[in-house]
């Protein structure tokens, strides 16, 4: 396993973890970064933006980790996303 693969899998795992947490516990996770959902619509927005987007990023980085031709793109994306 190369260093690029390790970095990509670590990044993908981190994004996946936070994505799942924001989907499952949106109010609690939002409170940790001082966001407040004042309605059901706000809670849905938190789930979509912070949960769904992070899961999408995790899927992309996982795909890059599985495809050697995409290592560079995945590493640059991971760097820019951080």
C-alpha positions, 0 to 999 in steps of 0.5 A, a space after each residue: 500500500 502506497 502513501 497516497 493510498 493510505 492518505 486517500 483512505 484516511 481522508 475518505 474515512 474521516 469524511 465518511 465518519 463525519 458525514 454519517 454523524 451529521 446525518 444521524 445526529 444533526 442537532 448535536 453535531 451542529 451544536 459542536 460548531 455553533 450552528 442552530 437549526 430553528 426548524 425542521 427545514 434547518 435540520 434538513 439543510 444541516 443533514 444535506 450540506 454537512 452529511 450528504 456533501 461529506 459522504 459524497 466527498 468520501 465516495 469520491 476519495 474512495 474511488 480515487 484510492 481504488 484507481 491508481 490513475 486518480 491518485 494525484 487528483 484525489 490527493 489534490 482534492 483532499 488537500 484543497 478540501 481541507 
